[in-house]
Structures are given as C-alpha cells and as structure tokens.
Amino acid sequence: MENIMLWQWGLVITSSVVLFLLSPLAKNTNQFFKASFHKKTPNTIMLTGSLVISWIFAKSITNAANLGLDYGIVGGVAYAAYYLSFAIAGFIIYQMRTQGHFTSIHHFLTSRFGKGAVALFSILISIRLFNEVWSNTMVIGTYFGDTGTSPYYWSILVFTLLTLAYALKGGLSSSIFTDVIQMGLFALLLLVILWNIFSVESFTLTAALNSGTWSFDLGLNLLLAAVLQSFSYPFHDPVLTDRGFISSPKVTLRSFLWAGIIGAFCIVLFSFIGVYAKAQGITGQAAVEVGKAFGLIVLLVINLIMITSAASTLDSTFSSFSKLLSVDLNFGNTLKLGRLSMIIIAIIGTLPVFLDAEILSATTISGTMVIGLTPIFLFWKKPVPKISFYLSVGCGIFFGLLLVFESFPDALIFSQGKYASLLWINFWGILCCMLMYFTPKWIKG
C-alpha cells in the first residue's frame, strides 16, 4: 500500500511540474484571458482537444464507470448524452457571433436584459465554478485515502496548489496549451485500460455492447434528462462558453461539433470499465476496484487519467473565474487581478472538501437549477421584455429546489427508476420556464 501511495504522489508531483515548465508565461491580458499569442488564436485541433478534456472531469469519469457498473452500456450512453451540449452551444454561439455580433455571453445578456440579469447569471456560473473545484479534487483524494483521513486531505491540498501554480503562470493560454497535452495522454492511457479489460477472454466487445436494458428504470431516465438539460446546461459553464469566443466562428463551430462526438465516445469507452466490473461481479467504485483487480500498473494508469482530467478541469475553472471577475464583470482587466481571482476561487472552492459534499450532486442539481436558461438561449433572436429573463431563471431555480428537497408531486412522474424524478422535474420545469419566458411578451402584445 505504501508503494502505491509513493507512486501516486510521484505522478501528481511529476505531471504538475512538467506542465508548469511547459506552460507559456502570459505577459499581457490578451495572452492571459484570451489565449492569443502574436495575434494567433487556437486552431481546430487545439480548441477541440481543450474542449474535450476540460469537460471530461474526474467526477465525470468516475460517474461514467459507476453508471456502466449499475446499468451496463445504457448507463454510459445516458451519461454521454450530456455531450449533445457541445453541438447545441456550438450552433447557438456561432449564430450569436455571426448574426448578433456578440463578443461574449455577458455581452449578449447585458444588451438584451441589462446589468441585473448579468449579475444574476454571474452568481449562477460562479456557483458552477465553485462546484467544479471541490467535486473534482475530492475524486483525487479518494485515490490517496478514505474520506476524512490525513492522506485524503493532504492530496487534495497539494494537487490544488500544484495545478494553481501553472494556471497562474499563463491563465487561459496555460489552460489550453496543457489541455492538448492532457488530451493526448488521456487517449493513450484509455487505450491501455481498454486493452487490459478486453484481453480477458470472458469479456468481449459484443458482450459489452449488449449489456444493460434499454428501459426507463435502467438508464433511459438519465439519458432523456441529459438531452433535456443539454439545451441549458452548457450556457452556465463558462469553461465551455469562454472557448466559444476566442477563435474564428468557423473554427469554433467545427471544434464544438468534433468535441461533442469525441467527448461522448470517450465517456462511453470509459463506461466499459464499469461494464467489465459488472460482468466480473466487482462492487464498489468501479474505476478504483477494476484498477486494483488488474494490479499496480493499471491502477496507476487509472490514477493518472484521473489526475490528468481533474487538472485540466481545475485549471480551466481557475481561468474562467479569473475572466469572469476581470473581464466579464469589468472589475479590472489586469494580470494582477486575474491571478488574484484564481487564488480566491482555489481557496473558496476547496472549503467544501472538509464538509463531505456529494460528488454527483454538483452536476445533476446545478443542471436542473439552470433549466431557465433554455428559452433565453434557444430563442435568443426573439425580443422579449427584460422581466422574461428573471421569470424563466427563477422558475428553473424553483424546480431545482423541488429536486433538492424531493418535493415534486409523484402524480407528475410517469416512469420508474432512480432518475425518474430528475427526468420529469426537468421536463415539466422546462415547459414552465418557456411559459414564464414568453408570457410577458404575450401580455404586452
């Protein structure tokens, strides 16, 4: 056990030091906030790689493997459905840039709904970024020790500080540059894991693809909920939307579409780990237990994947929060404030680690609470009164709270299974948000 721990510490420290040394040093705000060096913006390959790896969070990989364990391939496909978000966001951002000539999401909201709407929206995405810090670092902690133990806490603190170091060096430039390296490493490591599990004679690709049952109570609830949330989910994630405005519109659209396909494919492939665990009768956290079953090398490969994906999401989170305060909210477009903002979110975002927060709730609950963004971005071309924004967003938050407190009427849930309430609260919630959004315009005539 001590040898495994030493290897894991070696992976964390070595990977972080290498990324720090390779990261570009941002010397001006264009480099720090827009990843623009010598007036060159990220190309399709760089932007696609950055989008994919920044969305394949450590907690996403953990959830994908566990859903494969619970529901077979259906669980993996259901979770991969969230990557429809890339296509939806890609097309809408492309139109907003080419037809509306908006330079950011905040630019759009300010011009259409005013500063109050921007303030509310900024609070929502700040909560999202806050969640991203602790929910990813907690996953890293579980590979070093049980929750609440000293190794668990120390690994989280050291990992956060090491990631913060190279994020401070280059801002968004560091984030995108290291994302490309992390994406290549992730793909290689994933192939190593898949080769190991499919080398087991009793486990075949056919068996994996035929695992699970396509029924509501065994995965379809989550799949349909993911599809519904994809119309609002991407717009409350500045890690994704910030990357929608740094390259040309055509490069951006192409990158978003490729990222959606590649990201969904990677999530399904990673769910095979859970499918394998199910076939072998392995219980517990799928990725960890399968790694242990194959021995030290595979366990370290899985650990390195987790470190890679968590670091990518974490540095992107630091960059997005920095841009939010410095550029979007215009508190001061300076390198000093940008770097100070990163330190602030790193500290505040780590506090919930000591409160034993739930990992999956960071995705599902925040995803429901922002369904009010659906009509705002889906029908962005249609002018409506400013009050429409508040009514729709408020309605979404209300339905999100119904999910949190399990207060939604059972009579309006028409399927069975673990994610039935998630599906139907989102379904009825989006319908109500649409109604609330357009009602002021209908009344006004």
Phi, psi and omega in degrees: 000319180295323178296318178299317181298318179296318177299318181295318177297322178298320179296315181298310184291314182296312182298320181291318179296317179299315180295324178296317181292325182277336184298139177288149177268118179281124183252352177214173186291328177298319179289320185284319186258338186239000180056036182252115177246124179054040178064016176257131180255163181304136178276184186299316182295314181296315183291320178298311180300319180294317179298315183296305187289331179286343178258345175273076183291163174300320180288331177294317179296317178299314180296319180299314179295317180292325177291326173297322177294319184282320190234004183075203182299334179299321179295319178295315179295321180299315181289326179294340181299338177298339182283357167299337178306324182295315180295315181296311180295321181301312181293317182292316178296322177301315180292319180297325181281317185275328182258322181264346179059037177273146183257354177192168176297320180294325176299315179299310184295322179297315184289329183266322190235355175092175185292329179297319179295321178297320179297314179296315179298320181295326176296317180298314182284336175294320176297319178301312181294321176302315178298322185296328181294298186291325185290334177274319181290332176297324178297316178301317181302324182293342178276351181251341180177169178293150180305129178097352180272163180299315178301324178300309182291317182296321179296321179294314181296315181294316180299316180297316181294319180293320178292319178300325184300311182281338175292320178296329183294315187230359180062224181296329177299315176297318183300310183289320180298312180288332177302319181296317178296315182294326179293317178297318179293318179302312181299317180297314181294323178297320177297322178298316180295313181298321179299321180291315183287327179276355174280348175285122190302325184281353183244116183240163178297321179299316179296320180295317181290336180264003180284151178085168180233132183277076179226162183299317184284354181235040172129331184292331176304312181293320180300312182291324177297320179296319178297315180297317182289340182296343179276349178232327187309314184294335187278351175258012179244096182295339175302322179278310186290330177300325180283352179276355186231015183255336177251177180296155181305318181292316177298320181296311181299314179300318181294318180297318181293315178295321180297321178298316181293310183294317180298314179298319179299317180296319180296317178298316179298320180290332178293341177300333176298316177292322178298318177297316179301319179297317181294328182267000179075024179276134180242172181099201177285113193306308185299317181294312185292323177293319177301316179296322182295327181271351177103182189301315185298309181294322178298319178292325176298315178297319178300317181293325175298315179298316179298316181299310183290321180293319179296319180298314180293321183293314181292327177292323178296315177301316181295318182291319178294322177299315179293323180302310182286317188280318187256303186295318179264357172057044175279352179144105185279072182228155178295324182298311179293322180301315181287324177296322179298322178298318180295321180297311182291329177296319180289308183295320182290343180273340183304318181297343177304327182271005180246005178057049180288156180278138184290307188293332182298335180297332180269304189291315184288314179296328177295324178284321183294343181253016179296344176294346177283346184307300181293332183298318182263329179293325181244043186296336181284338185275119180289134178221161177298154182300329182297337181300322179300311184293321180295316182291312180296318178297322178296318179297317179297320179300314180291328175297321178291327175299322178292316181300314185266007177052048184249011182281138182299130179297334182295340181260009177254114189252022174215169181249165175115172186301320186257020181296315180294323177300315180297308189282332173294320177292320180298304181292326180297316180295320177300316179293322178297319177300315181297315180294327183291318186267343183303315178302325179289321179294319180294318181292332179079000000 
